[in-house]
Amino acid sequence: MRVRIIFAGTPQAAVPTLRALLDSPHEVAAVLTRPPARAGRGRKLHPSPVAEVARERGIPLIETSSVRGEDVQAHIERVGADLGVVVAFGALIPPAVLDIPTYGWINLHFSDLPRWRGAAPVQSAILAGDATTASCIFQLEEGLDTGPVFSRLPVRIGHETSGELLDRMAILGSSQVLDVVTSIEDGSARTVPQEVGADSEFVTRAPRIDPQEGFIDFRDPAVAVDRRIRAVTPNPGAWTLLADGRRLKLGVIEVGEGSTPGEGVVRFERRSVEVGCADTVVVLGRVAPAGRGWMDADAWARGARLNEHTVLGSRTHDDGEAVR
């Protein structure tokens, strides 16, 4: 018996699972996704990556920013799904909808639950310096990422950005979802409770990361600077401030060696651009000055004619409090 599925997802991270389900013996009867969003210089409306795949494959599409409306819920009920599959949809599935599919909803979550419950599990794991994480498939329930777990796939975190790690986990998770759907179909599926309360020491939260959290403060140790840049790359992006208050976007860096010239102080070494941190230096990779595209840091430094007294990330408010 094939499983009739309603799929809910929005960004690129959800696409591998959607494609895997479409290419499986199971039936994707409808796709639920967020409405088109404005992006790019022209701020034109663009459909979500999931919507593009659904249209390409001729799958009925429900585009909505909320699942709480009666019309949307009626539409979901008419699908007659056996199972709902969620991957980074971007909106909560309300209690009234959880019981509509015969087997409820399962969610592919990119963390080792109950660690990093919330919207930014991959970024949070890198920011915290975790050596490993996991992709978990759990039964969706009213609580935030609290449901019992069907499957846990350990993943080692390399020296990679959150975007790179998420892409890798999205591909690994797609096969994992297929295995769980098949086990639900044949009756062999089993879940393991997370067995922790909401206030347990094992529960950590991963709220959505605000663009302001991409600010790089070179008063931090070099390892912490490296983690933050990787965690917020590509979204919401890393940035710091020049002495005149203009922003400088930062790409991936390397942790260097040797003494620091001072926190935030720029130093040129053999065609490389180093910046002092609390303990040692970091070597800048690519940067993007305000209003310009990405370029190698040494090309930017030569064009900007920086001197040995240039300091990054040091602008203060009128009250003297450092910008963070």
Buried (B, 14 or more C-beta within 10 A) or exposed (E): EEBBBBBBBBBBBBBBBBBBBBEBEBBBBBBBBBEEEEEEEEEEEEBBBBBBBBEEEEBBBBBBEEBBEEEBBEBBEEBEBBBBBBBBBBBEBBEEBBEBBEBBBBBBBBBBBBBBBBBBBBBBBBBEEBEEBBBBBBBBBEEEBBBBBBBBBEBEBEEBBBBBBBBBBBBBBBEBBBBBBBBBBEEEBEBEEBEEEEEEEEBBBBEEBEEEBBBBBBBBBBBBBBBBBBBBBEBBBBBBBBBEEEBBBBBBBBBBEEEBBBBBBBBBEEEBBBBBBBBBBBBBBBBBBEEEEEBBBBEBBEEBEBEEEBBBBBBEEEEEEEBE
